[in-house]
Amino acid sequence: MTQWQCIDKSDLQAVLSVLQEKRDVFAPVEQGNDLRLRMLPAEGQIFLGSRKPLLPLKMLFLPEVEDLFSISIKNTSPHISPVEPITKERVVLGVLGCDIATLEILDRVFLEEPVDESYRKRREQTTLIAMACTGEGSECFCTSLGIDPLQPNGADAVLAEEGETYLLKPLTKKGKHIAEELQAFIKEAAGSRRPKEILSLKYSRGDVPVDRVSQEPGKLWDLPVWDDLSALCLGCGVCTVLCPTCHCFDVEDERRGSSGKRFRAWDSCMSACFTRMASGENPRPTTRERVRQRFLHKLCYFPREKGMVGCVGCGRCIVHCPVSIRIDEVIDELAGGDI
């Protein structure tokens, strides 16, 4: 079994320089009051700890806006040029367990037939180095979804803070390759020490009854909670923009003269025109239908179709909802409980 290894915090910049020789390196960077995943070097201070970036990890695999191909027309003959989604291997440093768990959900959407090749290539050429997380705030309930924030699954390697050092443990071939490149900075073997022995969770909410929500939509369809939520909801869509698991997108063509492109961009089921048809008909005409769709897709439809809940308990939607709608309270309501 691979042991934990030690790297001095003072060597972080040198470590990043080594990684950047062959790859694009991304890390959480403090910019103003926000924390953002940015490609290094970037303006701002790198932050490795228990704090989530405003936008989730999904943005590196399903970009907010992505060109799919360009087209040019010469002498009435069109020429299509595909856009390569990624041209260089990447390392993403300091991501938390909730965001990494997102990728298992997105994999079940984009890696099943028909495979989304852009997503697949980004997945294959990205190495994920997780950060052991002690819980950011009371909005976090990843442990209710079976996620271990101290030792997250799905990462290629895990980092944990211990005083003036980082503990590093490679978990996959990708992670071991990274550790081999960093041998010059590894000071000592950390033996059998593990994050759970040196860290403790500040917030550990295993009480959100996700497993008690019915997967029979008929039982949830006419509950009064949808009226209550629609009376509050502004339809701004911030919950879907910041959600690490929401993956809806729109595909559009843009033309200027004899050239153009096809691109896709994030879309939101909370938008009034999301389900509007060419005829003008809209099967979700009111906020009530749209709110119900958002929650039932995550908690009912996705588990039925893909075998897992479409939520990782990161709490971004709780923190940033302008009218304080809380998904944990909605889950409790649907489960018939009382948080």
N, C-alpha and C positions, 0 to 999 in steps of 0.2 A: 504494500500500500504506500502511495506517495506521501511523504511527510510534509508538514508545513515548513516553509523556509522564511528567513528574515531578510528584509531590505531596509536600510536606514531611510528615514523620511528625507534626510538631507541629500540623498542621491536621486530624488524624484525627477529633477530636471534632466539629469544625465540618463536616467532610464527612459524618459520620454524621447530624448534625442536618438537613442538606439532604436527604439520602436519606429520612429519617423523616417529612419533611413530607407526602409523598404515599404512602408505602409502609410496610409492616411490614419491619423490617430484622433479619436473623438473623446471628449471628457466633459463633465459638468463644469461650467464656468460661471462665476458670479458676474452678472452684468446689471448694475443698479440694484434694485430690490429683487430681481429675478435670478433664477438659476437656469441656464440653458445648456443643452448639449451642443457643443461647437467643435469644429475641426481645429486642431492645434497647428500652429500657434494662433491664439485668439486674444483679443483684448479682454482683460479681466483676470481674476484669480481662479485657478483651478480649485475645485472643492471636491474632496473625497470624504464622504460621510453619509449620515442618515438624513438626507434631504433630497426630495424629488425635484428634478427639473420641471419647469412649467409645462413644456411640451414633452410627451412621452417618447420612449425609444422607438415606437412604430414609425416615427418620421424619417428614420434612417433606412427603413425597408419599404415603406409606402409613403413617399414624399407628398407634401401638401399639394404640389403641382409637379407633374412629371410629363415631359415630352415623350411620346411613343415613337413617332416617326415624322420626318419632314417630307414634303413633296414639292417637286418643281416640274413645270410643264414647258417643254420646248418643242415647237413644231407639232403641237397637239398631242405629243406623246408624254405621258406622265412618268416621272422617275421618283421612286420611293426609296428613302434612305432611313433604315431603322436607327434609333438612338440607343447606343450602348448604355445600360443602366449603371454600370460600374466598370471602371478601367483599372482599378488598383485595389489590392487587398486592404482591409481596414481592421483596426483594433478599437473597440469601444471600452473605455476604462471607467470604472466607478459606477456602473449601473446597478440598481437595486433589484431585489428579488421579485417585486411586483411587476416591474417592467419586463424582466426576463421571462416571467411566466406568461406574459402577453404573447410571446412568440409561439408558444405551443398552441394558443388559440388561433392566431393568424395562420399558422402552418396548416391547420385543418380547413382553412378557407382557400389559401393560395397555393398549397402544394398538392392538393387533391386534383384529380383530373376534371377539367383541363388545367394543367399546371400554369401558373403565372410566371413566365420566364424571368421577368424583371425582378420579382420578389425572390425567386429561387437563386438567381445569381448573387444577389446581395447577401442572402443567408449563407451561401457557400463560401463567400469571400470575406466574411466578417468573423473576427474572434472577439468573444465577449468575456471581459474580466469583471466579475461582479464585486460589489462592495458589501461586506457583512453589515446589515442594517439593524439598529436597535429600536426602530420605530420613530417616525417623525412626530406624529401627533395623534390626538384622539380620533381623527378621521380615518386612521389606518385600521383595516380589518382583514389584512391578507391572510392571517392565520385561520380565519373562518373558512377560507377557500383552500386550506391545506398547504399553504406556502410557508416555508421556513425562511424567514428573512435573514437569519444568521448564516445559514448554509443553503443558499438557493439552488434549486435544480435548473438545469438548462444552460449553465454557464460553462465556459471553457477553463476558467480559473477563478479563484476567489481571493480577495484581499480582505484583511481585517486589521484594524488599528490596535497596536499595543505600545503605549507610551510613545517613544520616539522612533518606532519602527513600524513597518507593515509586515504582517504575516501573509505569505503567498502560498497558495496550493493549486497546482495544475490539476485539472480534472479530465481533460481530453487530450487527444494528440495535438490539437491546435494549442492548447494551454501548455503542454510540455515543451513544444517547440519555442514558445515565448520564454518559458523559464530557462531553457538552454541558452537563448540569446542573452539573457540577463545574468548569467553565471558570475560575471565580474563584479556584480553588485550584491550578490547573496553572501551575507556575512557568516551565517551559521545555520545549522538545522534547528528548527523549532521543536523537534521531537514530536510528541503526541499532543501538544497543545492544540486546542481547537477554539473557534470563536465563542462557543457556548461556555467555555471555561474561563474566558477573560472578559466577556461582554454579557450584559443582561438586557432584556427587552424593556424599554421604557413604556411602550404601549403594546399590549398583546391581547387583542380582542378576538376571542374564539367563540363569542356568544351570538354572532349574527346568524340566524337560522336558515342559511341558504339551502341546506339539504331538505328543508321542510316545505319549500315552495312547490306547489303542484306543477307537474309538467303537462297537465291537461288544461289547455287554454279555455275550454268551455267553463271550467270552474272559476276562472279568474276574470272572465270577459266583462261581466256587468257589476263588478264590485263598486261600492260608492267611493272607494279611494281614488278612482280615476276622475270623478267629479271634483273632489277636494284638490287634487294635484293640478288639474287644468285651471281651476280658479286662481291658483298661485302662479303658474308657469307663464313666463313672458315670451316663450318661443325663441329665445335668443340663440339657442344651440351651443352655448359655451360648454355644456356638459359633453356633447359629442365631439367637439373640437379637441378638448383636453383629455378625453377618454383614451386610454392606451389600447382598448380592444375594438372600438368603433372603426369600421373599415369600409364604409360605403363611399363610393366615388362616382363622379359623372365623367363621361367621355365627350369631348367636343372637338370640332374641326374649326380651324381658323385659316382664312385665306386672305392674302394680300397680293393682288395682281396675279402673276404667274407662279407664285410660290405659296406655301402654306404648311401647316403641321396639324397633327392630331395629338391631343394631350388629355390627360386625366387629372382631376382635382378632387380633393376631399369634398364630400357632400354630407348632408345631415338629414336624418329622418324627422328632425324637429322643424325643418323648413316647410312652409305651407305649400310650396310647389314641388316638393320631393316626389310625390306620387301623382302629380297632375299629368293626365294623358293628353295626347294630341287633340283629342275631341273636346277637351276642356273638363272632362269628368275627373273627379278627385275622390278616391275611396277613403281618404283620411282628411275630410274637409275642416275639422275643428281641432283645437289643441287637445281635446280629450282623446281623440283617436291617436294622435301623434305621441302623446305622453304614454298612453297604454302600449303602443308599439315599441317604444324605446325600452321599457322595462320588461315586457314579455319576451322580446327578442333575446335579451341577455339571460333571463332567468327561466324561460320556458321553451321557446322555439330552439335556441341554440343547443341547450342540453339534449333535447329530443333528437336533433339532427346530427350533432357533432360529438355528443357524449361528454360534454363538460360545460360548466357555467361560463357565460361570456363576460365575466367580471373578475378582476384580480384584487379588489379591495384596496386600491391605492388611495381612494378618497379625494382625488382631484375635483370631481364633480361636486362633492360636498363643500369643499373649501371655496370654490369659485362661483357657485350658483348664487345669483344676486337676490333670490328670494328664499334661500336656505332650504331648498328641497334636498333631503338626505336619502340616498339610496339604501342605507342600512335600515332606516325607519320604514321605507317602502317594503323592503324584504320582510321585515318583521310583521308588517300589516298583511302581506300576502300569505305569510306562514301562519297567521292567526295567533301571533304571540304579542309580547309587550316588552320592548327594549327598555 
